[in-house]
């Protein structure tokens, strides 16, 4: 069974109604990225950071996976599929994908500020000031903020090195370190990119210049029909 590795970005979630900061000049609604998505923001105003992510979580619970998410699950009948996502939503999992690695954390989980290895599911949409881990320390969003290391990158790199097919969906490959995964794709492995925008890459790739809900079903139907 061939190994098919999929790298997804904000574009696939945007079609489910998930807002992205890149759509509005570095703003998530009225919030500046520096004020809500950095370690300094957490130090300066943790309550505002919590509220920001509570609103993102509330929005996520109102959204549903789209055709691209669901189509990717069909590939598991024929391929060993691993999804590496830059997104912090759980739409891949809710669509039924079984092997999902989140590079930038997970919105519906919290993390201990005293011990980063302590990670908890969030019941509902709200994480409050005063919610603590088993060691008594405040819980923070389980999200990799700008300026923080990406602990899952090494695992993603090892997965990418074994890809027989590599697919990029909904990202322009400008966000690092995720964009750097291309250098770990084996030389003989074909690369497909599904994105309506121009994509800059030093690697050769086949560009399906469509949004995810159009381009992904096209690819999946083709691959599932191939013998």
MARDO-61833 format. One record per residue: x, y, z of N, C-alpha, C in turn; residue in three letters. Coordinates in steps of 0.05 Angstrom, whole numbers, padded with zeros to 5 digits, always signed. Example, Ala and Ser with C-alpha at 12.3 -4.5 7.8 and 13.67 -1.06 7.14 Angstrom:
<rs>
+00264-00114+00156+00246-00090+00156+00264-00066+00156ALA
+00257-00045+00142+00273-00021+00143+00258+00001+00157SER
</rs>
This chain:
<rs>
+00017-00024+00000+00000+00000+00000+00018+00025+00000UNK
+00014+00042-00020+00030+00066-00022+00024+00086+00001UNK
+00044+00101+00009+00041+00121+00030+00036+00148+00017UNK
+00013+00159+00023+00004+00185+00013+00004+00206+00035UNK
+00022+00225+00034+00025+00245+00055+00012+00271+00045UNK
-00005+00283+00061-00020+00307+00054-00013+00330+00073UNK
-00004+00352+00062+00001+00376+00079-00022+00396+00073UNK
-00037+00403+00094-00059+00421+00091-00054+00447+00105UNK
-00065+00469+00093-00063+00495+00105-00090+00509+00108UNK
-00089+00535+00113-00114+00549+00120-00135+00548+00098UNK
-00126+00545+00073-00146+00545+00051-00167+00524+00053UNK
-00160+00500+00063-00180+00479+00064-00201+00485+00086UNK
-00192+00497+00108-00211+00504+00129-00227+00528+00123UNK
-00216+00547+00108-00230+00571+00101-00257+00565+00087UNK
-00257+00544+00072-00282+00537+00058-00304+00525+00076UNK
-00296+00520+00101-00315+00512+00121-00324+00535+00138UNK
-00313+00559+00132-00321+00583+00147-00301+00591+00169UNK
-00278+00578+00170-00258+00585+00190-00243+00609+00181UNK
-00243+00630+00196-00229+00655+00188-00199+00652+00192UNK
-00184+00664+00174-00155+00663+00176-00144+00691+00178UNK
-00122+00695+00193-00112+00722+00197-00100+00733+00170UNK
-00091+00716+00153-00079+00726+00128-00100+00737+00109UNK
-00126+00733+00114-00147+00744+00097-00151+00773+00103UNK
-00140+00783+00125-00147+00811+00133-00123+00826+00144UNK
-00101+00824+00129-00077+00840+00135-00067+00836+00163UNK
-00065+00811+00171-00053+00806+00198-00072+00810+00221UNK
-00098+00810+00215-00118+00814+00236-00137+00789+00237UNK
-00144+00782+00261-00166+00763+00265-00189+00780+00276UNK
-00207+00788+00258-00227+00808+00266-00213+00832+00276UNK
-00218+00840+00301-00206+00865+00311-00179+00861+00326UNK
-00170+00836+00326-00146+00830+00342-00120+00830+00324UNK
-00099+00842+00335-00073+00841+00322-00060+00815+00331UNK
-00046+00803+00312-00032+00777+00318-00014+00779+00342UNK
+00001+00802+00343+00020+00805+00365+00007+00806+00392UNK
-00018+00813+00393-00032+00816+00418-00045+00790+00428UNK
-00047+00770+00411-00062+00746+00419-00048+00720+00412UNK
-00026+00720+00396-00015+00695+00387+00016+00695+00390UNK
+00026+00706+00412+00054+00705+00418+00058+00700+00448UNK
+00081+00689+00456+00086+00686+00485+00084+00712+00500UNK
+00092+00734+00487+00091+00760+00500+00063+00769+00505UNK
+00045+00762+00487+00017+00768+00491+00006+00754+00515UNK
+00013+00729+00518+00004+00713+00541+00015+00725+00567UNK
+00039+00735+00567+00051+00747+00591+00037+00774+00597UNK
+00031+00789+00577+00020+00816+00580-00010+00816+00587UNK
-00025+00799+00574-00054+00799+00578-00066+00772+00573UNK
-00061+00753+00591-00071+00725+00587-00101+00723+00584UNK
-00116+00740+00598-00145+00739+00596-00155+00745+00568UNK
-00142+00765+00555-00150+00771+00528-00143+00749+00509UNK
-00120+00736+00514-00112+00713+00497-00132+00691+00500UNK
-00140+00685+00525-00160+00664+00530-00186+00670+00516UNK
-00195+00695+00517-00220+00703+00505-00219+00700+00474UNK
-00196+00708+00463-00192+00706+00434-00195+00677+00425UNK
-00182+00659+00439-00184+00631+00431-00211+00618+00438UNK
-00224+00629+00458-00251+00619+00464-00269+00626+00441UNK
-00266+00650+00429-00283+00657+00407-00276+00641+00382UNK
-00251+00635+00378-00243+00617+00355-00255+00589+00359UNK
-00255+00580+00384-00265+00553+00390-00295+00552+00386UNK
-00308+00573+00395-00337+00575+00392-00345+00575+00362UNK
-00330+00589+00346-00334+00590+00318-00330+00562+00305UNK
-00309+00549+00314-00302+00522+00303-00325+00503+00308UNK
-00337+00504+00332-00358+00485+00338-00383+00489+00320UNK
-00385+00513+00308-00407+00519+00290-00401+00511+00261UNK
-00376+00504+00256-00368+00497+00229-00368+00467+00225UNK
-00369+00459+00200-00369+00430+00193-00348+00424+00172UNK
-00338+00400+00171-00320+00392+00150-00333+00396+00123UNK
-00316+00402+00103-00327+00406+00076-00320+00382+00058UNK
-00327+00385+00032-00323+00362+00013-00294+00353+00011UNK
-00275+00372+00014-00247+00365+00012-00239+00348+00036UNK
-00247+00355+00060-00242+00338+00084-00252+00310+00080UNK
-00277+00308+00072-00290+00282+00069-00277+00265+00047UNK
-00270+00278+00025-00258+00263+00002-00231+00251+00010UNK
-00216+00265+00027-00190+00254+00035-00193+00228+00050UNK
-00215+00225+00064-00219+00200+00080-00223+00176+00061UNK
-00234+00181+00037-00238+00159+00018-00212+00146+00010UNK
-00190+00162+00009-00164+00151+00001-00154+00130+00019UNK
-00164+00129+00044-00154+00109+00063-00162+00080+00055UNK
-00181+00078+00036-00188+00051+00026-00166+00040+00008UNK
-00150+00057-00003-00130+00048-00023-00101+00055-00016UNK
-00098+00075+00002-00071+00085+00008-00067+00086+00039UNK
-00042+00086+00047-00036+00093+00075-00034+00123+00075UNK
-00054+00136+00087-00056+00165+00086-00048+00178+00113UNK
-00030+00197+00111-00023+00212+00135-00027+00242+00128UNK
-00042+00256+00145-00046+00284+00141-00030+00300+00161UNK
-00013+00318+00150+00002+00337+00167-00012+00364+00162UNK
-00023+00376+00183-00037+00400+00179-00025+00423+00195UNK
-00026+00447+00182-00018+00471+00196-00042+00483+00212UNK
-00065+00472+00208-00090+00482+00220-00093+00471+00248UNK
-00105+00488+00265-00110+00479+00293-00138+00470+00298UNK
-00155+00469+00277-00182+00459+00280-00182+00428+00278UNK
-00205+00417+00284-00207+00387+00284-00225+00377+00261UNK
-00226+00392+00239-00244+00385+00217-00235+00359+00203UNK
-00209+00354+00201-00200+00329+00189-00210+00305+00206UNK
-00207+00307+00232-00215+00285+00249-00246+00281+00248UNK
-00260+00303+00248-00289+00301+00248-00300+00290+00221UNK
-00284+00293+00200-00291+00282+00174-00285+00252+00173UNK
-00268+00243+00192-00262+00214+00193-00233+00206+00187UNK
-00216+00225+00182-00187+00219+00178-00176+00207+00203UNK
-00160+00186+00200-00150+00171+00224-00122+00178+00232UNK
-00106+00189+00213-00078+00195+00219-00072+00225+00214UNK
-00076+00241+00234-00073+00270+00231-00052+00281+00251UNK
-00033+00295+00240-00012+00307+00257-00015+00338+00255UNK
-00018+00351+00278-00021+00380+00279+00005+00393+00285UNK
+00016+00408+00266+00041+00422+00269+00039+00445+00289UNK
+00016+00458+00290+00014+00483+00305-00005+00480+00329UNK
-00010+00455+00338-00027+00452+00361-00056+00446+00354UNK
-00073+00445+00374-00101+00438+00371-00119+00456+00388UNK
-00137+00469+00374-00154+00489+00387-00171+00478+00409UNK
-00179+00453+00406-00198+00442+00426-00183+00427+00449UNK
-00157+00435+00453-00142+00424+00475-00128+00446+00490UNK
-00121+00441+00515-00107+00460+00531-00081+00448+00541UNK
-00063+00464+00551-00036+00455+00558-00028+00469+00584UNK
-00015+00454+00601-00005+00465+00627+00017+00485+00622UNK
+00016+00507+00636+00038+00527+00634+00062+00518+00650UNK
+00059+00499+00669+00081+00489+00685+00095+00465+00672UNK
+00079+00448+00659+00090+00424+00647+00077+00420+00619UNK
+00091+00428+00598+00080+00426+00571+00071+00399+00562UNK
+00080+00378+00576+00072+00351+00568+00043+00344+00578UNK
+00032+00361+00595+00005+00357+00605-00015+00371+00587UNK
-00030+00355+00572-00048+00366+00552-00076+00354+00557UNK
-00096+00371+00556-00123+00363+00563-00143+00371+00541UNK
-00164+00354+00537-00186+00362+00520-00202+00384+00533UNK
-00213+00402+00517-00230+00423+00527-00259+00415+00522UNK
-00275+00413+00542-00303+00406+00539-00319+00431+00533UNK
-00329+00433+00508-00343+00457+00500-00324+00477+00487UNK
-00329+00503+00490-00313+00523+00476-00297+00541+00494UNK
-00302+00539+00521-00290+00559+00539-00268+00548+00556UNK
-00245+00562+00556-00223+00557+00574-00221+00583+00591UNK
-00223+00580+00617-00225+00604+00634-00200+00609+00650UNK
-00197+00634+00657-00176+00641+00676-00182+00628+00703UNK
-00164+00613+00714-00169+00598+00738-00172+00568+00733UNK
-00174+00560+00708-00174+00532+00701-00145+00522+00702UNK
-00140+00502+00718-00113+00494+00723-00108+00464+00716UNK
-00083+00458+00713-00075+00430+00709-00073+00415+00735UNK
-00065+00390+00735-00064+00374+00759-00042+00384+00778UNK
-00024+00400+00768-00003+00411+00785-00010+00439+00795UNK
-00034+00448+00789-00044+00473+00799-00037+00498+00783UNK
-00025+00494+00759-00018+00517+00742-00039+00523+00722UNK
-00041+00548+00715-00060+00557+00695-00057+00542+00669UNK
-00080+00536+00656-00080+00523+00630-00080+00545+00608UNK
-00065+00540+00587-00064+00558+00564-00073+00543+00539UNK
-00080+00557+00518-00087+00543+00493-00064+00525+00484UNK
-00071+00502+00474-00051+00483+00463-00046+00491+00434UNK
-00032+00513+00431-00027+00525+00405+00002+00534+00404UNK
+00015+00529+00381+00042+00540+00378+00040+00569+00369UNK
+00050+00587+00386+00048+00615+00380+00072+00624+00363UNK
+00070+00647+00350+00092+00658+00335+00116+00662+00354UNK
+00139+00652+00346+00163+00655+00362+00168+00630+00379UNK
+00150+00611+00379+00154+00586+00394+00164+00564+00375UNK
+00179+00544+00386+00187+00522+00369+00163+00505+00361UNK
+00167+00489+00340+00146+00472+00330+00154+00443+00336UNK
+00145+00433+00359+00154+00407+00369+00147+00383+00350UNK
+00126+00386+00334+00118+00363+00317+00133+00363+00290UNK
+00150+00383+00286+00162+00385+00259+00180+00361+00253UNK
+00196+00352+00273+00213+00329+00268+00198+00304+00260UNK
+00175+00299+00273+00159+00276+00266+00147+00279+00238UNK
+00139+00304+00231+00128+00309+00204+00150+00305+00183UNK
+00174+00312+00190+00197+00309+00172+00201+00279+00166UNK
+00200+00263+00186+00205+00234+00183+00182+00221+00167UNK
+00158+00231+00171+00135+00221+00155+00138+00228+00126UNK
+00146+00253+00121+00150+00263+00093+00171+00248+00078UNK
+00192+00240+00092+00214+00225+00079+00206+00199+00068UNK
+00183+00188+00077+00174+00162+00068+00150+00163+00049UNK
+00144+00188+00039+00121+00191+00022+00125+00180-00006UNK
+00105+00165-00016+00105+00156-00044+00091+00177-00061UNK
+00073+00191-00049+00059+00214-00062+00056+00236-00041UNK
+00061+00261-00049+00059+00283-00031+00040+00304-00042UNK
+00020+00311-00026-00001+00330-00035-00001+00354-00016UNK
-00003+00378-00028-00005+00403-00013-00032+00415-00019UNK
-00048+00421+00001-00075+00432-00003-00079+00457+00014UNK
-00087+00479+00000-00095+00503+00014-00073+00518+00028UNK
-00049+00518+00017-00028+00534+00029-00009+00543+00006UNK
+00001+00567+00009+00018+00579-00012+00047+00572-00007UNK
+00053+00556+00013+00080+00547+00019+00099+00570+00026UNK
+00088+00590+00041+00105+00612+00050+00108+00612+00081UNK
+00092+00594+00094+00094+00593+00123+00114+00572+00132UNK
+00134+00581+00145+00154+00562+00155+00150+00557+00185UNK
+00158+00533+00195+00175+00513+00181+00160+00494+00163UNK
+00133+00495+00162+00117+00475+00147+00126+00475+00117UNK
+00130+00498+00105+00138+00499+00077+00165+00485+00073UNK
+00181+00483+00093+00207+00470+00091+00205+00439+00088UNK
+00181+00429+00093+00177+00400+00090+00183+00390+00061UNK
+00180+00408+00042+00185+00399+00014+00213+00389+00009UNK
+00232+00399+00025+00259+00390+00020+00263+00361+00030UNK
+00244+00350+00045+00246+00323+00055+00230+00303+00038UNK
+00215+00313+00018+00201+00296+00000+00221+00282-00018UNK
+00221+00255-00020+00240+00241-00036+00240+00251-00065UNK
+00263+00251-00078+00267+00263-00104+00247+00251-00125UNK
+00243+00224-00123+00226+00211-00143+00196+00213-00137UNK
+00189+00224-00114+00161+00226-00106+00146+00249-00120UNK
+00124+00243-00133+00108+00265-00146+00095+00283-00125UNK
+00095+00309-00131+00083+00328-00113+00059+00342-00128UNK
+00036+00342-00114+00012+00355-00125+00006+00379-00107UNK
-00002+00401-00118-00011+00424-00103-00039+00432-00112UNK
-00057+00433-00092-00084+00442-00097-00088+00469-00084UNK
-00089+00490-00100-00092+00517-00089-00098+00536-00112UNK
-00117+00554-00109-00124+00572-00132-00103+00593-00137UNK
-00085+00598-00118-00065+00619-00121-00040+00608-00134UNK
-00023+00626-00143+00003+00618-00152+00019+00609-00128UNK
+00034+00587-00131+00050+00576-00110+00079+00576-00118UNK
+00096+00587-00101+00124+00588-00107+00139+00565-00093UNK
+00153+00549-00109+00168+00527-00097+00191+00520-00116UNK
+00213+00512-00104+00237+00504-00119+00233+00475-00129UNK
+00214+00461-00118+00209+00433-00127+00188+00434-00150UNK
+00192+00415-00168+00172+00412-00190+00147+00400-00178UNK
+00124+00409-00187+00099+00399-00177+00077+00402-00198UNK
+00056+00386-00194+00032+00388-00212+00012+00406-00197UNK
+00004+00427-00210-00013+00447-00197-00042+00444-00206UNK
-00059+00437-00188-00088+00437-00193-00098+00464-00182UNK
-00102+00483-00200-00107+00511-00193-00137+00515-00187UNK
-00146+00501-00166-00174+00502-00157-00175+00505-00127UNK
-00197+00514-00116-00201+00514-00087-00203+00485-00078UNK
-00199+00480-00053-00198+00453-00042-00222+00436-00048UNK
-00246+00448-00046-00271+00432-00049-00275+00424-00078UNK
-00261+00436-00096-00262+00428-00125-00239+00410-00132UNK
-00215+00419-00125-00191+00405-00134-00186+00378-00120UNK
-00192+00376-00094-00188+00351-00080-00206+00329-00090UNK
-00233+00334-00093-00249+00312-00105-00239+00304-00133UNK
-00229+00322-00149-00219+00315-00175-00196+00295-00173UNK
-00177+00302-00155-00154+00284-00151-00161+00257-00140UNK
-00178+00258-00119-00185+00233-00106-00200+00215-00125UNK
-00219+00225-00140-00234+00209-00158-00216+00196-00179UNK
-00196+00212-00188-00177+00201-00207-00160+00178-00196UNK
-00150+00182-00171-00133+00162-00159-00149+00137-00151UNK
-00173+00141-00142-00190+00118-00135-00198+00101-00159UNK
-00199+00114-00183-00206+00100-00207-00182+00085-00220UNK
-00158+00095-00213-00134+00082-00224-00131+00054-00212UNK
-00122+00035-00229-00118+00008-00220-00089+00005-00210UNK
</rs>
